[in-house]
């Protein structure tokens, strides 16, 4: 009788385990999809903050880039932020982030590195009346794509078609996953 009970208990455990395996796989895939959404949002937000700073004249940009970063590495390495291109203090003399406009670019949205021309003060300016520049990083690091396992992303510029898989190479307007997989909701990861 004991042997029969043991075999029955083992059979029930096998059935329950086989039923739980697909559920566990779906849970792991949902977590990876949530991470992909978060990484894409983080990079797109960094691109938007860079563009906002360029539009406000805080970042010197190349002529044909339309104010977008040249690549993702620029967002990680950082750029000098300070006086605008006209030589006037950036943001009309106000510290970054205290603008009266409702933009998302603020000193709380990015990490800053060491400031150049530092002579012991904040953004108040040096003896010549010029505003100090500060190295600003928009991303801590380029995230790893949870679907491919690599820190490689597809890039699109402003002049590229929305569904293109080739990058124009001048600026980064959008990022997408290089994964060819399909999500649980039936969409392609590359379309996110």
C-alpha positions in Angstrom: 0.0 0.0 0.0 2.8 2.4 0.8 4.5 1.8 -2.5 1.2 2.6 -4.3 0.8 5.8 -2.3 4.3 6.9 -3.1 3.8 6.3 -6.8 0.5 8.2 -6.8 2.1 11.1 -4.9 5.0 11.2 -7.4 2.6 11.2 -10.4 0.6 14.1 -8.9 3.8 16.1 -8.4 4.9 15.4 -12.0 1.6 16.6 -13.3 1.7 19.8 -11.2 5.3 20.5 -12.2 4.6 20.1 -15.9 1.6 22.5 -15.5 3.7 25.1 -13.7 6.6 25.1 -16.3 4.9 27.1 -19.0 3.7 29.6 -16.3 7.3 30.0 -15.1 8.5 30.6 -18.7 5.8 33.2 -19.3 6.7 34.9 -16.0 10.4 35.1 -17.0 9.5 36.4 -20.5 7.2 39.1 -19.0 10.0 40.2 -16.8 12.4 40.5 -19.7 9.7 42.4 -21.7 9.2 44.8 -18.8 13.0 45.3 -18.7 13.1 46.0 -22.4 10.3 48.6 -22.1 12.2 50.3 -19.2 15.5 50.3 -21.1 13.9 51.8 -24.3 12.1 54.4 -22.3 15.3 55.3 -20.4 17.3 55.8 -23.7 14.5 57.7 -25.4 14.2 60.0 -22.4 18.0 60.6 -22.5 17.7 61.5 -26.2 14.9 63.9 -25.5 16.8 65.6 -22.7 19.8 66.0 -25.0 17.6 67.4 -27.7 16.0 69.8 -25.2 19.4 71.0 -24.0 20.5 71.5 -27.6 17.4 73.5 -28.4 18.0 75.7 -25.4 21.5 76.4 -26.6 23.2 74.6 -23.7 25.0 72.1 -26.0 27.0 72.9 -29.1 25.7 70.7 -31.9 26.9 69.9 -35.4 24.9 71.6 -38.2 23.1 68.7 -39.8 22.3 66.8 -36.6 19.2 68.9 -35.8 20.1 68.8 -32.1 20.1 65.1 -31.6 23.0 63.1 -30.2 25.4 61.7 -32.8 25.4 58.3 -31.1 24.5 56.6 -27.8 28.1 56.8 -26.6 27.8 60.6 -26.5 24.9 60.2 -24.0 27.1 58.1 -21.7 30.4 60.0 -22.1 28.7 63.3 -21.6 28.8 66.8 -23.1 29.9 70.2 -21.9 26.9 72.2 -20.8 27.1 75.9 -19.9 27.2 79.0 -21.9 25.1 79.0 -25.1 26.5 79.5 -28.5 26.0 83.3 -28.4 28.4 83.6 -25.4 25.6 84.6 -23.0 25.0 82.7 -19.8 22.9 79.6 -20.4 19.3 79.8 -19.5 19.5 83.6 -19.0 21.8 83.2 -16.0 19.5 80.9 -14.1 20.9 77.5 -13.0 20.0 74.5 -15.1 16.6 73.2 -14.0 15.2 76.5 -12.7 13.8 77.5 -16.0 10.3 78.9 -16.1 9.4 76.6 -19.1 7.9 73.2 -18.4 10.7 71.1 -20.1 11.9 67.9 -18.8 15.6 69.0 -18.9 16.8 69.7 -15.4 19.8 69.0 -13.2 17.9 66.2 -11.5 17.4 64.3 -14.8 21.1 63.6 -15.5 24.3 62.9 -13.6 27.1 65.4 -13.9 30.7 64.7 -13.9 33.6 67.0 -13.0 33.2 70.5 -14.3 35.8 72.1 -16.5 37.3 75.5 -15.7 36.4 74.9 -12.1 37.7 77.7 -9.9 35.9 76.8 -6.7 32.3 77.9 -7.5 29.1 76.5 -8.8 27.6 77.9 -12.0 28.1 81.5 -10.9 30.9 82.3 -13.4 34.6 83.1 -13.3 36.5 86.3 -13.0 36.0 87.1 -16.8 32.2 86.9 -16.4 32.0 83.7 -18.4 29.9 80.9 -17.1 31.6 77.7 -16.1 30.8 74.6 -18.2 29.9 71.3 -16.7 30.2 67.8 -18.1 26.7 66.3 -18.2 26.0 62.6 -18.8 22.5 61.7 -19.9 22.9 57.9 -19.4 25.0 56.0 -16.8 25.6 53.2 -19.3 24.1 51.8 -22.5 21.7 49.1 -21.2 22.0 45.5 -22.3 19.1 44.4 -24.5 17.4 41.7 -22.4 16.2 39.9 -25.6 19.6 39.7 -27.3 21.9 39.8 -24.3 24.1 42.5 -25.9 24.4 46.3 -25.4 23.7 46.8 -29.1 20.6 48.6 -30.3 19.1 49.6 -33.6 19.2 53.4 -34.2 17.1 55.7 -36.4 17.8 59.3 -37.4 15.2 62.0 -38.1 15.5 61.4 -41.9 15.0 57.6 -41.6 11.7 56.0 -42.3 9.9 54.9 -39.1 10.1 51.2 -40.0 13.6 51.2 -41.4 16.3 48.9 -40.1 19.2 51.0 -41.4 20.6 54.1 -39.7 21.4 57.3 -41.5 24.4 57.8 -39.2 24.1 61.5 -38.5 22.0 61.6 -35.4 20.0 59.4 -33.0 16.3 60.1 -33.1 15.1 56.7 -31.9 16.3 53.3 -30.6 14.8 49.9 -31.0 15.7 46.3 -30.1 17.6 44.2 -32.6 15.8 41.1 -31.5 13.8 39.3 -34.1 11.6 37.6 -31.5 7.9 38.1 -30.9 6.4 39.3 -27.6 3.7 37.6 -25.7 1.1 40.1 -27.1 2.1 39.1 -30.7 4.1 42.2 -31.6 7.8 42.2 -32.7 10.3 43.5 -30.2 11.9 45.5 -32.9 8.6 47.5 -33.3 8.6 48.7 -29.7 
